[in-house]
Amino acid sequence: MLDLGFVSAILAEHSFEEVMAYAAANGFTCVEIMCWPRNNSDARRYAGVSHIDVEALDAASISHIQAVQQQTGVYISGLGYYPNPLDADESQGAFFRAHIQKVIKAASALGIPVVNTFIGRDQFKNIPDNLKKFAQVWPEIIKTAEAYNVKIGIENCPMFFSNDEWPGGKNLAISPAVWGQMFELIPSRVFGLNYDPSHLVWQMMDPIRPIYDYKDRLHHIHLKDAKVYPDKLNRVGIMANPLEYHSPKLPGLGDVNWRQFFAALTDVRYRGPVCIEVEDKAYEGSAADVNSAILTARNYLRQFLG
């Protein structure tokens, strides 16, 4: 019912073919493939990885990508590109939005059902003002997705982890309250979530309830955990940089109740990809650490997948 995969960003130094072969060799069914532009202007952690160059896509490369999927028995669950489409620098925002549209068209050409990304945010403006800009620029993106029969999965990460993302973070889609307003402004059914429970944990929210409330908007799932350290939180408070009181972890090493999480997915009859997203700094020391992270997460999650 659920296809276990991982997000390809963690294998940044590997080619597309190597990522797919690794997935096949280690029992994965799918991979979310990163598609950042070659002239990427965002150098943050895990950004800039491009395992498929959508700007160089032609008939030969499409045939090759499809052949690799057939040969490995691993499918591409979605194409991923996570910039800030509502960037305060309008030229930057326009560049990011244009590349999202290129990724949508590439997904259609490759027969891939979903593109995963961020809504973006002007970090220095409040939520109502950001929603106004969202209402101005995002309808065009969703119209492209509709025209090419591709779903959009918005990851619910606030993108507030470093001091340069202060004070509001760089992604608007932080909570069910905001998602509801987004879906009212753009009611298209191709517009939904790439849901990651970890981000609700450190915001002190219930990570299970949204699965029931937004069951018809679950286009893709990320599997990442988060650990909140109460002693640190008690010292710095929720107004501090969030990494001062929490840390992204592998599934099973944080505070997400994965038994309840997977029970909820089966309750709402979600069918599709569930992809491990590795951002645990404890597993970044070497290639061996990265391999251990992916396989440790896989081994833990298999108990819920049969």
N, C-alpha and C positions, 0 to 999 in steps of 0.2 A: 504493500500500500504506500509506503514511504521509501523514496530512493535516497540513499545516503551518498553524499558527495562532500566536496570541500571547495573553498574559494581559492583560486589559483594564485592570488597575490603573495601567498606565503612561499611559493616556489618561483620567486622573481628571477632567479638566475637560470631557470630552465626554459627550454623552448616549448612551444605548444605541443609538439610531438612527445617530448619528454614528460610533460605534465600528464598527458593522456595515458602514456605507457605506465607511469607511476600509479595512476589511479587504477588501472586495470590490474596491475601486479599486486595491489594491496586491497582488492576486494571492494572498490568503490563503484557505484553505478553511474555517477554523474560528476561534473565539475562546472562551477561557475567561472567563466573565463573573463579575465580582465582585458579591457580595450581602451586604455588611456592613449591619448594622441602622442605621437613621437616627439612633438615640440611642446610637451607638457610644461605648464608653468607652475605646477603645484608639487613641491618637493617634500611634502610631509610624509611621515611614516606610512608605509604600505601603499602610497600613491605612486603613479607613474608607471605601473607595470602594464605591459602590453603583450599579451600572448597571441592576440589577433589584431593586426593593423587594419582597421576598417577602411582607412583611406587608400589602402593598396589592394583592396579586394577586387578580384576579377574572376572570370569563369574558371580559370585554372586553379586559383587558390580556393575557390568555393568547392570545386570537385575534390581537391586535396583534403580540405577540412572534413568534408563528409566521408571521404574514404578512411581517414584516421578514426573517426567515430565507429565506422563499421568494423574496422580491423581490430580495434581494442575492445569493442563491446561497451564502451563508455560514451554517454551522450552529454552534450553541453546543455546544462539546465537553464542557463541564462547568460547574457553578456553583461558585464559589470563596468560601470564608469561612475565615479562618485566625486564630482567637483562641486562648486558653489554657483549654481545657475542664477542666484539672486545677489551675486557679489556687489558690494557697494561701488566698485569700479565697473562701470557699465560696459566698457570694452571687454573686460575679463568675463563678465556675466554673459555677454553676447557670444563670445568665443565658446564658453562652456555649453551654452544652449545649442549652438550650431553643431558641436561635436556629439551631443546627445542624439540629435536628429540623424547624424551619420551612423551612429550605433544602432538606432532603430531600423534604419534601412538595411544595414548589414545583417541584423537579426532576421529580418524578413527574407533576405536573399538566401540565408543559411537554413531557414526553416526552424529557427530558435524562437520559442514562444514568448520570452520575456526579456526586458532590459531592466536592470536594477541600477538605481541611482539615488541622488539626494534632491530634495526640493530646493535646498540652498537657503541662505538668509543673509540679510544685511545685519551683521552682528551688533551694530550700534543703534538699531531701531527696534521698537517694540513689536509684539506679535501682530496687533491690528494693522500697523503700517506695512509690515512684511506681507500680510495677507492681501493687502491692496496691490502690491507689486506682483505677487503670485497670480492674482486674478488677471493681471495685464499680460504676463509673459507665458504662463504655462498652458493656456488653452491651445496655442499654436503647436506646442510639443505633443499634446494629447491628440490633436487632430491628425498629426503625422502618424502617431501610433495607431490610431483607428484606421487610417488609410492603408497602412501596411500590415494590419491585423497582428499587431504586437502589443502585449501587455506591458505596463510600466509598474515595477515594484519599487516603492519608495522605502528605503531603510530608515528606521525611526531613531537614528543616532543623533543626539544634539550637536555633535561636533564641537564640544567644548572640553578640550583636554589640555591645551597648552595656553600660555599667557597671551599669545597673539590671537587667540580665538575669543578672548574676553571682550565684553561681558555676556553676550547672548548666545555665543556659539554660531556655527555656520550652516546649520540645517534647521529649518522651521518645524519639521514634522516630528515633534518631540513627545506628543501625548495624544490620547484619544480625543481630548477636547479640540485640539488642532486638526486632527485627521477628519473629524466630523465636519468642521468648517471647510476644509479642503474639498471634501467629497460633495458638499452642498454647492460650492462654487463651480466645481467641474464634476458633474454626476456620471460621467462616462464610466462604463463597467470595465474598460481596459485599464483604468486608473486604480491602483491598489497598493498593497504593502509588500515589501520584502521584510518580513517581521523578525526582529531580533529581541528576545526577551531580556537580554543582559542590561539594556539601556534603561528599562523601567526599574530594575533592581536598585541601581545607584541613585535613581530619582525618588526612591522610597515609594514606589507604586507597585501594584499587583501585576506581575507579568503574565498571568494566566487568563484573567478576565477578558482582555482584548481579543483573544482567540475566539471566544464565543460571540462577542459583540461585533467583530469585523470578519466573520467567517467567510463572507462572500467577497472579501477584498484581499484574501491571502493568496498572493500570486507566487510567492517564493518564501522560503524560511532560512534564516541564518541560525546556526547553533553556536552560541558563544555564552560564556558564563561571566559573572562579575562577583567579586568579593568585597563587601563593605566592612571596613575595620572600625567597630564602634568606638574604640579608644581614640582613634584619630579623628573621627567625626565629632566626638564630644569636645575635642580640643579646638578644631578649626571651624566647625559648623557647615551648614549646607551652602553658604555664600562663598565658600572657598573654591579654588580650582578643584574640580571633582577628583582629580588624580591624587589630591592630598588625603582623601579618605577612602578611596576604592581602587581596585585594580581589575582589568580584564583578565579572565582566567579561562583555562580549558573547561569544557563541559564536565561537570562532576567535581570541580575544584573550587566552586564558588557557592552562591546562595540561591541559584535557581533550583526549584523543585522539579527535576526533570521527569519524575514519574507523573506528576500532575500535568506537566507541560504536554507530554505525549498522550496522556489520557484525553486532554482537551482536543488535541489535533484529531484523534480518532473519533471523539464525540461529534465533532463538526464535519467529519468525513473528508478532511483534507486529504488529497491524493497528489503526491508530487515530490519535488526535491526538498531535502533538508540538508543544508550544506554547512559543514564545520568552517568557522572563521577563526583562524589562529591569530590572536593578538596578545598572547601571554608572554610577557617579557622574561619570565623564568625559563623560557624555551627558545631563546634567541642567540645563544652563545656560539652555535656552530651549526653546520649542516646536519650533524647527527642529532642535535637538539630539536631542530625543525622536524626531522623525520620522526623522532620520538613523540613530539607534540601531536602530529597528525594521527599516528597510530595509537597513542594513548587515548585520544579523544574517540577514535573509531572503536576501540575495544570497549570503552565505557558505554558508548551509545548503542552498541549492538544488542544489549539486553532489552532495549525498548523496541527494536525493529524486527526481531525474529530471525 
